[in-house]
Amino acid sequence: MQIKIIIVSSLIFSILSCKNSIPDFIVGYPLNHTSNADPGFVLKIVTKDSTVYQFQTGVEDVHSKKPIQSSSLFNVGSISKTFVAYGILTLAKQGKINLTDSLIKYFPVWKNPELGKKVRIYHLMTHSSGLPDNRPIKKDSIYFLTADDAQNWAPIMQNDSLEFEPGTRFHYSNPAFNALALIIQQITGTKWQEYIQQLIFVPSGMKTSTITDGAHPDHGVSHAYLHIGNTWKEQDYGEEPTFNASGNGGVWSSVDELYLYEKAIRQNIFADKEIVHLSRTIYPLSEWKDSKPSQLGLSFFIDSIAHHPLYGHTGSQGGFTADFVSIPDQDFFYSIISNVPLDIDATRIKVLQFAKDHQWIKP
């Protein structure tokens, strides 16, 4: 029999069951319950520095059957981009780069050099570069199983033309953040993973978080799965093309340590107020022509709920999904990480309604 603990205010309720029923606000889990052998997820809600709700179910690995905990390490997918962005913003603050620098300054060899001249660093950070993602992932899927940041970025520089003029439209780009990670390496002279560890992980107290670097991490982390038929098929490093490209999705963390990351942002532990402001204010793009307004800072997505600013980023890679939501003026934080695909956007909507119903987000 398993015990699930839900903490609400100062009261602790224990819910006992032979199988873990999935909460109603979780969307997309392929079963209506988890057993001791199924992958799962962990969800954490924090207000005023106290955990008011936590739910975990499933196992980190279907072979070891180690139960998922709030300290379990998962790949957080594109939430990783916010770490890369803080690295770039820090270098800009130090005067070592400029956000308006053309890419050709850092990557001099282009099939069409005009593209490298037109696209600026801030275009990469706002997914507005116009550079097509021309990587032949399906054709060369075996190659892309182990292709690193440089190998995922190289095809982009072979484009003949742009999809649109830089800074005028939004088109989400993973290779953009492979390039940003490579810029960090050029400027610092060290692996970008090591730079982020020292810049962010260490001062934030993220003692177990790590970043993909080849086959690392090869132990101590969760594995991701797809539910096919009646079996779980592993889908992460070695099975998912581009998984090894770490600049766009290489961070491994837990809901506990993602909260420490958020605390460090709010307290200006590794980034001063100016840098945090840039990361969480919609970046001005004067030539914007898209049908929808830009919602990007550098590089959190910015929204609102009950008239409160909301800063967030989702992640999805292989069988992993993740969400990171901060509403600072309500002292509210929510994160969920799974090692089986969930409908993370629909889940966010339902979790936020759940939080409003419990007055953790007030009008």
Order of alpha helices (4+ residues) and beta strands (2+ residues): beta-beta-beta-beta-beta-beta-beta-alpha-alpha-alpha-alpha-alpha-alpha-alpha-beta-beta-beta-beta-alpha-alpha-beta-beta-beta-beta-alpha
